[in-house]
């Protein structure tokens, strides 16, 4: 009889004894016999799995679980056998066994399996050449899947009873440490002249990363590998080989997680080598996907990726290729219109970093592409109605013109600097990526200018500053003279402030005296509100003067004084002045700034008129609490309005029924139509200097916001339903506009309709249009590239659903 048959007979005998015996001594003898067979390759290959299956399910351990020797031998059978077979059996048993002693024993031994370093043994057994030659592809894939998904397998079955050792935050760092151990043994084996294979470890790494756990893995792996590869070329070779062996479908998540966990391009270069050149998937991810298709990554990751491309002569070709691709995207007007501001900022950073990494000769080679990028990209951004996009175009245009300049002519714009501006400019001042310090910090331009205590003399010698140098002037000092008290003195005015409305009008029309103009502007608002009859006699004429008034003398607070005067004039003589504003809005030969001024004045005037009339004898209310639309956040203000309206529409059982809002009289409701309908009169008639539905989308966006606010202020007015129908008809024609501010204004206006129209009128007067509007809002909420559009669309949908539920008498059970 052969040795194989003898082993099989012996194992069968032992397993029968384990299944039937209740004698502790006999069980100990059987376990020791099986332990001796662990040294036999035939036993571990053919009989080990069946043996531990019997050990898990053997009934004899129910009454003998307190026997220490039996417990020790039982655990050792799992901990000293082939780790792959043990892991598969334990996980399969845990996932298929209900609450029982067998489940508890498997959980306990699996914890010991992890803490005893059996994962390291398993991984290293697959690194040794010939160690896993007999594995079938199916078995190999099963082992990899169980290794990568151990927390999911255990947590899905054990739920809240899952031990801490099986949770992702503890298991994956342990798995990463086991990988490091296998890589270290691989380096030792290579130094000893032995061959090793990293395919299995690479597949496990890829499997874990593609399941979304790259962060905990690389938090352990990346710092250690970065440190080891800095001093040992063999570690560089092993790490690069590991990444080369990662399956193609896992390449993106592996290299993204790795780069995110590393600090600096030098570390990325050491670990990845020229993977981007040899691996097409890695090349696509690093040169296209991370830069042009995704934009959620940090600036540090951008620096690492582009710096990695710049560190090697073979990879610099790809850096130039990246610059060409980024230039094409940055100057694409369609991309500016249909991508979010955040994505455009990300691409702008990538463009500036690419340019900063190029040498002078490479810039000359790419000069034409960069020049075309600068001209096209700056122009299409200056045409945008979003301030951040315009400012972004100015900054990038200035930086590119500085790099391309040879004759001394450079682009220069005026804009308000902020944190985003400073960050973009700092990208052009990056140090050489060849620095080998992983913790290299890119410069902070805020500390670049230091106060100097010395100044250079004409001969180049340093001389003390004037503040610290003695002077003969001290001898001539007048400090011993007593100063005259001038604290109560006042500057004498050459001109007296106007006392009458007509005097004020005359001063603004014909005076060349800057002081008199300033005094007239300062007094205009008070004069209008105090002298109503006199104001009404010249209201239209005064409106024309204020609309055409220019700041010829750089008057302090000119725009605020002028705007306050125009609003006071409007609320004092409403109908004639509003007729003038709405007529002039569509007239010829006005600048876009003047048309925007008209919309702001109409909005601020409507806000003041909509204040409740507390005293019927009270005159016009002051406008001190009204804020100019340019100085407020439309979206934030509108969200507050929507939230209050949703709260008022929500029925809470715990609080009882909500009280209806009491309508109060105001001065705006009777005249709302005069503000609203003339603005819809000529929007589709392009004039010589004004094309609302064409190139002047900045004014169109502001018009939509103005109409939406005028609509909301008309709540409870008799004309509200008619205004709502007209506004929906107007916005429906521009709901798919390419400009983000226009689309934002469309949703803003629709939200205003839902806020202001009575709920019963929404159903009776809009009818079938509501369903189409709701479908369009759902599409905007899901697919629009602008975050504010999506947010407003969601709020509009909520508001519409609340109104419809109320009218259909469907109770809202929110508590």
For each residue, the residues with C-beta under 8 A, 3 or more apart:
1: 5 6
2: 5 6
3: 6 7 42
4: 7 8 42 46
5: 1 2 8 9
6: 1 2 3 9 10
7: 3 4 10 11 37 40 42 43 47
8: 4 5 11 12 46 47
9: 5 6 12 13
10: 6 7 13 14 33 37
11: 7 8 14 15 34 37 43 47 50 51
12: 8 9 15 16
13: 9 10 16 17
14: 10 11 17 18 30 33 34 51
15: 11 12 18 19 50 51 54
16: 12 13 19 20
17: 13 14 20 21 26 27 30
18: 14 15 21 27 30 31 54 55 58 60
19: 15 16 54 58 59 60
20: 16 17 60
21: 17 18 26 27 30 60
22: 60 63 64
23: 26 27
24: 27 28 64 67 70
25: 28 29
26: 17 21 23 29 30
27: 17 18 21 23 24 30 31 60 64 70
28: 24 25 31 32 69 70 73
29: 25 26 32 33
30: 14 17 18 21 26 27 33 34
31: 18 27 28 34 35 70 73 74 77
32: 28 29 35 36 73
33: 10 14 29 30 36 37
34: 11 14 30 31 37 38 51 77
35: 31 32 38 73 76 77 80
36: 32 33 39
37: 7 10 11 33 34 40 43 47
38: 34 35 43 44 48 77 80 81
39: 36
40: 7 37 43 44
41: 44 45
42: 3 4 7 45 46 47
43: 7 11 37 38 40 46 47 48
44: 38 40 41 47 48 81 82 85
45: 41 42 48 134
46: 4 8 42 43
47: 7 8 11 37 42 43 44 50 51
48: 38 43 44 45 51 52 81 82 85
49: 52 53 85 88 89
50: 11 15 47 53 54
51: 11 14 15 34 47 48 54 55 77
52: 48 49 55 56 77 78 81 85 86 89
53: 49 50 56 57 89
54: 15 18 19 50 51 57 58
55: 18 51 52 58 74 77 78
56: 52 53 89 93 102 105 106
57: 53 54 102
58: 18 19 54 55 61
59: 19 62
60: 18 19 20 21 22 27 63 64
61: 58 64 65 70 74 101 105
62: 59 65 101
63: 22 60
64: 22 24 27 60 61 67 70
65: 61 62 71 101
66:
67: 24 64 70 71
68: 71 72
69: 28 72 73
70: 24 27 28 31 61 64 67 73 74
71: 65 67 68 74 75
72: 68 69 75 76
73: 28 31 32 35 69 70 76 77
74: 31 55 61 70 71 77 78 105
75: 71 72 78 79 109 112
76: 35 72 73 79 80
77: 31 34 35 38 51 52 55 73 74 80 81
78: 52 55 74 75 81 86 90 109 112 113
79: 75 76 86 109 112 113 116 118
80: 35 38 76 77
81: 38 44 48 52 77 78 85 86
82: 44 48 85 86 125
83: 86 87 113 118 119 121 122 125
84: 87 88 122 125 143
85: 44 48 49 52 81 82 88 89
86: 52 78 79 81 82 83 89 90 113 118
87: 83 84 90 91 113 118 122 143 146 147
88: 49 84 85 91 92 142 143 146
89: 49 52 53 56 85 86 92 93
90: 78 86 87 93 94 106 109 110 113
91: 87 88 94 95 110 146 150 153 154
92: 88 89 95 96
93: 56 89 90 96 97 102 103 106
94: 90 91 97 103 106 107 110 153 154 157 158
95: 91 92 153 154 156 157
96: 92 93
97: 93 94 100 102 103 106
98: 103
99: 103
100: 97 103 104
101: 61 62 65 104 105
102: 56 57 93 97 105 106
103: 93 94 97 98 99 100 106 107
104: 100 101 107 108
105: 56 61 74 101 102 108 109
106: 56 90 93 94 97 102 103 109 110
107: 94 103 104 110 111 158 163
108: 104 105 111 112
109: 75 78 79 90 105 106 112 113
110: 90 91 94 106 107 113 114 154 166
111: 107 108 114 115 163 165 166
112: 75 78 79 108 109 115 116
113: 78 79 83 86 87 90 109 110 116 118
114: 110 111 118 119 165 171 174
115: 111 112 165
116: 79 112 113
117: 120 121 178 181
118: 79 83 86 87 113 114 121 122
119: 83 114 122 123 147 174 175 178
120: 117 123 124 178 181 182
121: 83 117 118 124 125
122: 83 84 87 118 119 125 126 143 147 178
123: 119 120 126 127 178 179 181 182 200 201 204
124: 120 121 127 128 181 182 185
125: 82 83 84 121 122 128 131 132
126: 122 123 131 132 197 199 200 201
127: 123 124 131 182 185 186 189 196 197 198 200 201
128: 124 125 131 189 196 197
129: 194 195 196 197
130: 133
131: 125 126 127 128
132: 125 126 135 140 200
133: 130
134: 45
135: 132 139 140 143
136: 139 140
137: 140 141
138: 141 142
139: 135 136 142 143
140: 132 135 136 137 143 144 200 203
141: 137 138 144 145
142: 88 138 139 145 146
143: 84 87 88 122 135 139 140 146 147
144: 140 141 147 148 200 203 204 207
145: 141 142 148 149 207
146: 87 88 91 142 143 149 150 153
147: 87 119 122 143 144 150 175 204 207
148: 144 145 204 207 208 211 213
149: 145 146 152 153 211
150: 91 146 147 153 154 166 171
151: 154 155 166 167 168 171 172
152: 149 155 156 211
153: 91 94 95 146 149 150 156 157
154: 91 94 95 110 150 151 157 158 162 166
155: 151 152 158 159 162 166 167
156: 95 152 153 159
157: 94 95 153 154
158: 94 107 154 155 161 162 163 166
159: 155 156 162
160:
161: 158
162: 154 155 158 159 166 167
163: 107 111 158 166 167
164: 167 170
165: 111 114 115 170 171
166: 110 111 150 151 154 155 158 162 163 170 171
167: 151 155 162 163 164 170 171
168: 151 171 172 213 216
169: 172 173 216
170: 164 165 166 167 173 174
171: 114 150 151 165 166 167 168 174 175
172: 151 168 169 175 176 208 213 216 217 220
173: 169 170 176 177 216 217 219 220
174: 114 119 170 171 177 178
175: 119 147 171 172 178 179 204 208 217
176: 172 173 179 180 216 217 218 219 220 221
177: 173 174 180 181 220
178: 117 119 120 122 123 174 175 181 182
179: 123 175 176 182 183 201 204 205 217 221
180: 176 177 183 184 220 221 224 225
181: 117 120 123 124 177 178 184 185
182: 120 123 124 127 178 179 185 186 201
183: 179 180 186 187 198 201 235 238 239 242
184: 180 181 187 188
185: 124 127 181 182 188 189
186: 127 182 183 189 190 196 198 238
187: 183 184 190 191 232 234 235 238
188: 184 185 191 192
189: 127 128 185 186 192 194 195 196
190: 186 187 193 194 196 234 238
191: 187 188 234
192: 188 189
193: 190
194: 129 189 190
195: 129 189
196: 127 128 129 186 189 190
197: 126 127 128 129 200
198: 127 183 186 201 202 238 241 242 245
199: 126 202 203 245
200: 123 126 127 132 140 144 197 203 204
201: 123 126 127 179 182 183 198 204 205 242 245
202: 198 199 205 206 242 243 244 245 246 247
203: 140 144 199 200 206 207 245 246 247
204: 123 144 147 148 175 179 200 201 207 208
205: 179 201 202 208 209 217 242 246 250 254
206: 202 203 209 210 246 247 249 250 251 253 254
207: 144 145 147 148 203 204 210 211 250
208: 148 172 175 204 205 211 213 214 217
209: 205 206 212 213 214 217 250 253 254 257
210: 206 207 249 250 253
211: 148 149 152 207 208
212: 209 253
213: 148 168 172 208 209 216 217
214: 208 209 217 218 253 254 256 257 258 260
215: 218 219 257 260 261
216: 168 169 172 173 176 213 219 220
217: 172 173 175 176 179 205 208 209 213 214 220 221 257
218: 176 214 215 221 222 257 258 260 261
219: 173 176 215 216 222 223 261
220: 172 173 176 177 180 216 217 223 224
221: 176 179 180 217 218 224 225 258 261
222: 218 219 225 226 258 261 262 267 271
223: 219 220 226 227 261
224: 180 220 221 227 228
225: 180 221 222 228 229 235 239 271
226: 222 223 229 230 262 263 267 270 271 438
227: 223 224 230 231
228: 224 225 231 232 235
229: 225 226 232 235 236 239 267 270 271
230: 226 227 267 270 436 438
231: 227 228
232: 187 228 229 235 236
233: 236 237
234: 187 190 191 237 238
235: 183 187 225 228 229 232 238 239
236: 229 232 233 239 240 270 271 273
237: 233 234 240 241
238: 183 186 187 190 198 234 235 241 242
239: 183 225 229 235 236 242 243 270 271
240: 236 237 243 244 271 272 273 275
241: 198 237 238 244 245
242: 183 198 201 202 205 238 239 245 246
243: 202 239 240 246 254 255 258 271 272 275
244: 202 240 241 275 278 279
245: 198 199 201 202 203 241 242
246: 202 203 205 206 242 243 250 251 254
247: 202 203 206 250 251
248: 251 281
249: 206 210
250: 205 206 207 209 210 246 247 253 254
251: 206 246 247 248 254 255 279 281 282 285
252: 255 256 281 285 289
253: 206 209 210 212 214 250 256 257
254: 205 206 209 214 243 246 250 251 257 258
255: 243 251 252 258 259 272 275 282 285 286
256: 214 252 253 259 260 285 290
257: 209 214 215 217 218 253 254 260 261
258: 214 218 221 222 243 254 255 261 262 268 271 272
259: 255 256 262 268 301 304 305 308
260: 214 215 218 256 257 297 298 301
261: 215 218 219 221 222 223 257 258
262: 222 226 258 259 267 268 271 304 438
263: 226 267 300 304 438 439 440
264: 267 268 304 307 435 437 438 439 440
265: 268 269 303 304 305 306 307 308 310 311 433
266: 269 270 307 311 433 434 435 436 437 438 440
267: 222 226 229 230 262 263 264 270 271 304 438
268: 258 259 262 264 265 271 272 304 305 307 308
269: 265 266 272 273 308 311 312
270: 226 229 230 236 239 266 267 273
271: 222 225 226 229 236 239 240 243 258 262 267 268
272: 240 243 255 258 268 269 275 276 282 308
273: 236 240 269 270
274: 277 278 312 314 315
275: 240 243 244 255 272 278 279 282
276: 272 279 282 283 286 287 308 309 315 318
277: 274 283 314 315 318
278: 244 274 275
279: 244 251 275 276 282 283
280: 283 284
281: 248 251 252 284 285
282: 251 255 272 275 276 279 285 286
283: 276 277 279 280 286 287 318
284: 280 281 287 288 289
285: 251 252 255 256 281 282 288 289 290
286: 255 276 282 283 289 290 305 308 309 318
287: 276 283 284 291 309 318 321 322 325
288: 284 285 291 292 293 325
289: 252 284 285 286 292 293 294
290: 256 285 286 293 294 297 301 305
291: 287 288 294 302 305 322 325 326 347 350
292: 288 289 325 326 329 347 350
293: 288 289 290
294: 289 290 291 297
295: 340 342 343 345 346 347
296:
297: 260 290 294 301 302 346
298: 260 301 302
299: 302 303 349 423 427
300: 263 303 304
301: 259 260 290 297 298 304 305
302: 291 297 298 299 305 306 346 349 350 353
303: 265 299 300 306 307 353 430 442
304: 259 262 263 264 265 267 268 300 301 307 308
305: 259 265 268 286 290 291 301 302 308 309
306: 265 302 303 309 310 319 322 350 353 354 357
307: 264 265 266 268 303 304 310 311 357 433
308: 259 265 268 269 272 276 286 304 305 311 315 433
309: 276 286 287 305 306 315 316 318 319 322 357
310: 265 306 307 315 316 319 357 433
311: 265 266 269 307 308 315 433 434
312: 269 274 315 316
313: 316
314: 274 277 317
315: 274 276 277 308 309 310 311 312 318 319
316: 309 310 312 313 319 320 362
317: 314 320 321
318: 276 277 283 286 287 309 315 321 322
319: 306 309 310 315 316 322 323 354 357 358
320: 316 317 323 324 358 362 365 366
321: 287 317 318 324 325
322: 287 291 306 309 318 319 325 326 350 354
323: 319 320 326 327 351 354 355 358 366 369 370
324: 320 321 327 328 366 369
325: 287 288 291 292 321 322 328 329
326: 291 292 322 323 329 330 347 350 351 354
327: 323 324 330 331 351 369 370 372 373 377
328: 324 325 331 332 373
329: 292 325 326 332 335 347
330: 326 327 335 347 348 351 373 377 396
331: 327 328 372 373 374 375 376 377 380
332: 328 329 335 336 376 380
333: 336 337 376 380
334: 337 338 738
335: 329 330 332 338 339 344
336: 332 333 339 344 377 380 381 384 389
337: 333 334 738 739 740
338: 334 335 738 785
339: 335 336 343 344 785
340: 295 343 344 785 786 787
341: 344 345 386 388 389 740 786
342: 295 345 346 787
343: 295 339 340 346 347 785
344: 335 336 339 340 341 347 348 389 392
345: 295 341 342 348 349 388 392 420
346: 295 297 302 342 343 349 350
347: 291 292 295 326 329 330 343 344 350 351
348: 330 344 345 351 352 392 395 396 424
349: 299 302 345 346 352 353 423 424 427
350: 291 292 302 306 322 326 346 347 353 354
351: 323 326 327 330 347 348 354 355 373 396
352: 348 349 355 356 396 399 424 427 428
353: 302 303 306 349 350 356 357 427 430
354: 306 319 322 323 326 350 351 357 358
355: 323 351 352 358 363 370 399 400 403 428
356: 352 353 427 428 429 430
357: 306 307 309 310 319 353 354 430 433
358: 319 320 323 354 355 362 363 366
359: 362 363
360: 363 364
361: 364 365
362: 316 320 358 359 365 366
363: 355 358 359 360 366 367 370 403 404
364: 360 361 367
365: 320 361 362
366: 320 323 324 358 362 363 369 370
367: 363 364 370 371 404
368: 371 372
369: 323 324 327 366 372 373
370: 323 327 355 363 366 367 373 374 400 403 404
371: 367 368 374 375 404
372: 327 331 368 369 375 376
373: 327 328 330 331 351 369 370 376 377 400
374: 331 370 371 377 378 396 397 400 401 404 411
375: 331 371 372 378 379
376: 331 332 333 372 373 379 380
377: 327 330 331 336 373 374 380 381 393 396 397
378: 374 375 381 382 393 394 396 397 411
379: 375 376 382 383
380: 331 332 333 336 376 377 383 384 393
381: 336 377 378 384 389 390 392 393 394
382: 378 379 390 393 394
383: 379 380 695
384: 336 380 381 389 390 393 739 740
385: 697 698 701 739 740 741 742
386: 341 389 390 740 741
387: 390 391
388: 341 345 391 392 420
389: 336 341 344 381 384 386 392 393
390: 381 382 384 386 387 393 394 415
391: 387 388 394 395 415 416 420 421
392: 344 345 348 381 388 389 395 396 420 424
393: 377 378 380 381 382 384 389 390 396 397
394: 378 381 382 390 391 397 398 411 413 415
395: 348 391 392 398 399 413 415 421 424 425
396: 330 348 351 352 374 377 378 392 393 399 400 424
397: 374 377 378 393 394 400 401 411 413
398: 394 395 401 402 410 411 412 413
399: 352 355 395 396 402 403 424 425 428
400: 355 370 373 374 396 397 403 404 411
401: 374 397 398 404 405 410 411
402: 398 399 405 410 428
403: 355 363 370 399 400 428
404: 363 367 370 371 374 400 401
405: 401 402 408 409 410
406:
407:
408: 405
409: 405
410: 398 401 402 405
411: 374 378 394 397 398 400 401
412: 398
413: 394 395 397 398
414:
415: 390 391 394 395 421
416: 391 421
417: 421 422
418: 421 422
419: 422 423
420: 345 388 391 392 423 424
421: 391 395 415 416 417 418 424 425
422: 417 418 419 425 426 445 446
423: 299 349 419 420 426 427
424: 348 349 352 392 395 396 399 420 421 427
425: 395 399 421 422 428 429 445
426: 422 423 429 430 442 443 444 445
427: 299 349 352 353 356 423 424 430 442
428: 352 355 356 399 402 403 425
429: 356 425 426 443 445
430: 303 353 356 357 426 427 433 442 443
431: 435 440 442 443
432: 435
433: 265 266 307 308 310 311 357 430
434: 266 311
435: 264 266 431 432 440
436: 230 266
437: 264 266 440
438: 226 230 262 263 264 266 267
439: 263 264
440: 263 264 266 431 435 437
441: 444
442: 303 426 427 430 431
443: 426 429 430 431 448
444: 426 441 447 448
445: 422 425 426 429 448
446: 422
447: 444 450
448: 443 444 445
449:
450: 447
451:
452: 455 465
453: 464 465 468
454: 462 463 464 465
455: 452 462 463 465
456: 460 461 462 463
457: 460 461 462 463
458:
459:
460: 456 457
461: 456 457
462: 454 455 456 457
463: 454 455 456 457
464: 453 454 468 469
465: 452 453 454 455 468 469
466: 469
467:
468: 453 464 465
469: 464 465 466
470: 474
471: 474
472: 475 476
473: 476 477
474: 470 471 477
475: 472
476: 472 473
477: 473 474 480
478: 481
479:
480: 477
481: 478
482:
483:
484:
485: 488
486: 489
487:
488: 485
489: 486
490:
491:
492:
493: 496 515 519
494: 513 515
495: 513 515 516 519
496: 493 519
497: 519 520 522 523
498: 503 504 507 519 520 523 527
499: 503
500: 503 504 527 531 534
501: 504 505 527 528 531 534 535 538 542
502: 505 506 534 538
503: 498 499 500 506 507 520
504: 498 500 501 507 508 520 523 524 527
505: 501 502 508 509 538 541 542 545
506: 502 503 509 510 511
507: 498 503 504 510 511 513 516 517 519 520
508: 504 505 511 517 520 521 524 545 546 549
509: 505 506 545
510: 506 507
511: 506 507 508 516 517 520
512:
513: 494 495 507 516 517
514: 517 518 552 553 555
515: 493 494 495 518 519
516: 495 507 511 513 519 520
517: 507 508 511 513 514 520 521 552 553 555
518: 514 515 521 522 553 555 556
519: 493 495 496 497 498 507 515 516 522 523
520: 497 498 503 504 507 508 511 516 517 523 524
521: 508 517 518 524 555 558 561 562 565
522: 497 518 519 561
523: 497 498 504 519 520 526 527
524: 504 508 520 521 527 528 546 561 565 568
525: 528 529 561 564 565 567 568 623
526: 523 529 530
527: 498 500 501 504 523 524 530 531 535
528: 501 524 525 531 532 535 565 568 569 572
529: 525 526 532 568 572 619 620 622
530: 526 527
531: 500 501 527 528 534 535
532: 528 529 535 536 572 573 619 620
533: 536 537
534: 500 501 502 531 537 538
535: 501 527 528 531 532 538 539 542 569 572 573
536: 532 533 539 572 573 576
537: 533 534
538: 501 502 505 534 535 541 542
539: 535 536 542 543 569 572 573 576 577
540: 543 544 576 577 580
541: 505 538 544 545
542: 501 505 535 538 539 545 546 569
543: 539 540 546 547 566 569 570 577 580 581
544: 540 541 547 548 580
545: 505 508 509 541 542 548 549
546: 508 524 542 543 549 562 565 566 569
547: 543 544 566 584 594 597 598
548: 544 545 594
549: 508 545 546 562
550:
551: 554 555 558 559
552: 514 517
553: 514 517 518
554: 551 558
555: 514 517 518 521 551 558 561
556: 518
557: 560 561
558: 521 551 554 555 561 562
559: 551 562 563
560: 557 563 564 628
561: 521 522 524 525 555 557 558 564 565
562: 521 546 549 558 559 565 566
563: 559 560 566 567 597 600 601 604 628
564: 525 560 561 567 568 623
565: 521 524 525 528 546 561 562 568 569
566: 543 546 547 562 563 569 570 597 601
567: 525 563 564 570 571 601 604 605 608 623 626
568: 524 525 528 529 564 565 571 572 620 623
569: 528 535 539 542 543 546 565 566 572 573 577
570: 543 566 567 573 574 577 578 581 601 602 605
571: 567 568 574 605 608 609 620 623 667
572: 528 529 532 535 536 539 568 569 577 620
573: 532 535 536 539 569 570 576 577
574: 570 571 577 578 605 609 667 671 674
575: 578 579 671 674
576: 536 539 540 573 579 580
577: 539 540 543 569 570 572 573 574 580 581
578: 570 574 575 581 582 602 605 671 674 675 678
579: 575 576 582 583 674 678
580: 540 543 544 576 577 583 584
581: 543 570 577 578 584 585 598 601 602
582: 578 579 585 586 598 602 674 675 678 679 681
583: 579 580 586 587 678
584: 547 580 581 587 590 598
585: 581 582 590 595 598 599 678 679
586: 582 583 681 682 683 685 687 690
587: 583 584 590 687
588: 687 688 689 690
589: 688 689
590: 584 585 587 594 595 689 690
591: 594 595
592: 595 596 696 698 699
593: 596 597
594: 547 548 590 591 597 598
595: 585 590 591 592 598 599 690 699
596: 592 593 599 600 698 699 702
597: 547 563 566 593 594 600 601
598: 547 581 582 584 585 594 595 601 602
599: 585 595 596 602 603 629 699 702 703 706
600: 563 596 597 603 604 628 629 630
601: 563 566 567 570 581 597 598 604 605
602: 570 578 581 582 598 599 605 606 675 679 706 710
603: 599 600 606 607 629 706 709 710
604: 563 567 600 601 607 608 623 626 628 629
605: 567 570 571 574 578 601 602 608 609 675
606: 602 603 609 610 668 672 675 709 710 713
607: 603 604 610 611 626 709 713
608: 567 571 604 605 611 620 621 623 626
609: 571 574 605 606 666 667 668 671
610: 606 607 666 667 668 669 713
611: 607 608 621 666 667
612: 664 665 666
613: 616 618 664 665 666 667
614: 618
615: 618
616: 613
617:
618: 613 614 615 621
619: 529 532
620: 529 532 568 571 572 608
621: 608 611 618
622: 529 625
623: 525 564 567 568 571 604 608 626
624:
625: 622
626: 567 604 607 608 623
627: 631 632
628: 560 563 600 604 631 632
629: 599 600 603 604 632 634 702 705 706
630: 600
631: 627 628
632: 627 628 629 636 637
633: 636 637
634: 629 637 638 705 748
635: 638 639 744 788 791 792
636: 632 633 639 640
637: 632 633 634 640 641
638: 634 635 641 642 708 748 751 792
639: 635 636 642 643 791 795
640: 636 637 643 644
641: 637 638 644 645 712 755
642: 638 639 645 646 751 755 795 796 798 799
643: 639 640 646 647 795
644: 640 641 647 648
645: 641 642 648 649 755 799
646: 642 643 649 650 795 798 799 802
647: 643 644 650
648: 644 645 658 661
649: 645 646 658 799 802 803 806
650: 646 647 658 802 812 814
651: 657 658 811 812 814
652: 655 656 658 814 815
653: 656 813 815
654: 815
655: 652 658
656: 652 653
657: 651
658: 648 649 650 651 652 655
659:
660:
661: 648
662:
663: 716
664: 612 613
665: 612 613 669
666: 609 610 611 612 613 669
667: 571 574 609 610 611 613 670 671
668: 606 609 610 671 672 675 713 714 717
669: 610 665 666 672 714 716 717 718 719
670: 667 717
671: 574 575 578 609 667 668 674 675
672: 606 668 669 675 676 710 713 714 717 719 720 723
673: 676 677 719 722 723
674: 574 575 578 579 582 671 677 678
675: 578 582 602 605 606 668 671 672 678 679 710
676: 672 673 679 680 707 710 711 714 719 723 726 727
677: 673 674 680 681 723 726
678: 578 579 582 583 585 674 675 681
679: 582 585 602 675 676 683 703 706 707 710
680: 676 677 683 707 726 727 730
681: 582 586 677 678
682: 586 685
683: 586 679 680 692 693 703 730
684: 692 693
685: 586 682
686: 690 691 692 693 694
687: 586 587 588 690 691
688: 588 589
689: 588 589 590
690: 586 588 590 595 686 687 696 699
691: 686 687 694 695 696
692: 683 684 686 696 699 700 703
693: 683 684 686 700 734
694: 686 691 697
695: 383 691
696: 592 690 691 692 699 700
697: 385 694 700 701 737 739 741 742
698: 385 592 596 701 702 741
699: 592 595 596 599 690 692 696 702 703
700: 692 693 696 697 703 704 734 737 739 742 745
701: 385 697 698 704 705 739 741 742 744 745
702: 596 599 629 698 699 705 706 745
703: 599 679 683 692 699 700 706 707 745
704: 700 701 707 708 731 734 742 745 746 748 749
705: 629 634 701 702 708 709 744 745 748 749
706: 599 602 603 629 679 702 703 709 710
707: 676 679 680 703 704 710 711 727 730 749 752
708: 638 704 705 711 712 727 745 748 749 750 751 752
709: 603 606 607 705 706 712 713 752
710: 602 603 606 672 675 676 679 706 707 713 714 723
711: 676 707 708 714 720 723 724 727 749 752 753 755 756
712: 641 708 709 715 752 755 756
713: 606 607 610 668 672 709 710
714: 668 669 672 676 710 711 717 719 720 723 756
715: 712 720 755 756
716: 663 669 720
717: 668 669 670 672 714 720 723
718: 669
719: 669 672 673 676 714 722 723
720: 672 711 714 715 716 717 723 724 756 757 758
721: 724 725 757 758 761 765
722: 673 719 725 726
723: 672 673 676 677 710 711 714 717 719 720 726 727 756
724: 711 720 721 727 728 753 756 757 761 765 766
725: 721 722 728 729 765 766
726: 676 677 680 722 723 729 730
727: 676 680 707 708 711 723 724 730 731 749 752 753
728: 724 725 731 732 750 753 766 769 773
729: 725 726 732 733
730: 680 683 707 726 727 733 734 749
731: 704 727 728 734 735 746 749 750
732: 728 729 735
733: 729 730
734: 693 700 704 730 731 737 742 746
735: 731 732 743 746 776
736: 743
737: 697 700 734 742 743 746
738: 334 337 338 742
739: 337 384 385 697 700 701 742 743
740: 337 341 384 385 386 743 744 785 786 788 789
741: 385 386 697 698 701 744 745
742: 385 697 700 701 704 734 737 738 739 745 746
743: 735 736 737 739 740 746 747 780 784 786 789
744: 635 701 705 740 741 747 748 786 788 789 792
745: 700 701 702 703 704 705 708 741 742 748 749
746: 704 731 734 735 737 742 743 749 750
747: 743 744 750 751 777 780 789 792 793 796
748: 634 638 704 705 708 744 745 751 752 792
749: 704 705 707 708 711 727 730 731 745 746 752 753
750: 708 728 731 746 747 753 754 773 777 796
751: 638 642 708 747 748 754 755 792 795 796 799
752: 707 708 709 711 712 727 748 749 755 756
753: 711 724 727 728 749 750 756 757
754: 750 751 757 762 796 799 800 803
755: 641 642 645 711 712 715 751 752 799
756: 711 712 714 715 720 723 724 752 753
757: 720 721 724 753 754 761 762 765 766
758: 720 721 761 762
759: 762 763 803 804 806 807
760: 763 764 807
761: 721 724 757 758 764 765 766
762: 754 757 758 759 765 766 770 800 803 804 807
763: 759 760 766 767 770 804 807
764: 760 761 767
765: 721 724 725 757 761 762
766: 724 725 728 757 761 762 763 769 770 773
767: 763 764 770
768: 771 772
769: 728 766 772 773
770: 762 763 766 767 773 774 800 804
771: 768 774 775
772: 768 769 775 776
773: 728 750 766 769 770 776 777 800
774: 770 771 777 778 797 800
775: 771 772 778 779
776: 735 772 773 779 780
777: 747 750 773 774 780 781 793 796 797 800
778: 774 775 781 782 793 797
779: 775 776 782 783
780: 743 747 776 777 783 784 789 790 793
781: 777 778 784 790 793 794 797
782: 778 779 790
783: 779 780
784: 743 780 781 789 790 793
785: 338 339 340 343 740 789
786: 340 341 740 743 744 789 790
787: 340 342 790 791
788: 635 740 744 791 792
789: 740 743 744 747 780 784 785 786 792 793
790: 780 781 782 784 786 787 793 794
791: 635 639 787 788 794 795
792: 635 638 744 747 748 751 788 789 795 796
793: 747 777 778 780 781 784 789 790 796 797
794: 781 790 791 797 798
795: 639 642 643 646 751 791 792 798 799
796: 642 747 750 751 754 777 792 793 799 800
797: 774 777 778 781 793 794 800 801
798: 642 646 794 795 801 802
799: 642 645 646 649 751 754 755 795 796 802 803
800: 754 762 770 773 774 777 796 797 803 804
801: 797 798 804 805
802: 646 649 650 798 799 805 806 812
803: 649 754 759 762 799 800 806 807
804: 759 762 763 770 800 801 807 808
805: 801 802 808 810 811 812
806: 649 759 802 803 809 810
807: 759 760 762 763 803 804
808: 804 805
809: 806
810: 805 806
811: 651 805
812: 650 651 802 805
813: 653
814: 650 651 652
815: 652 653 654
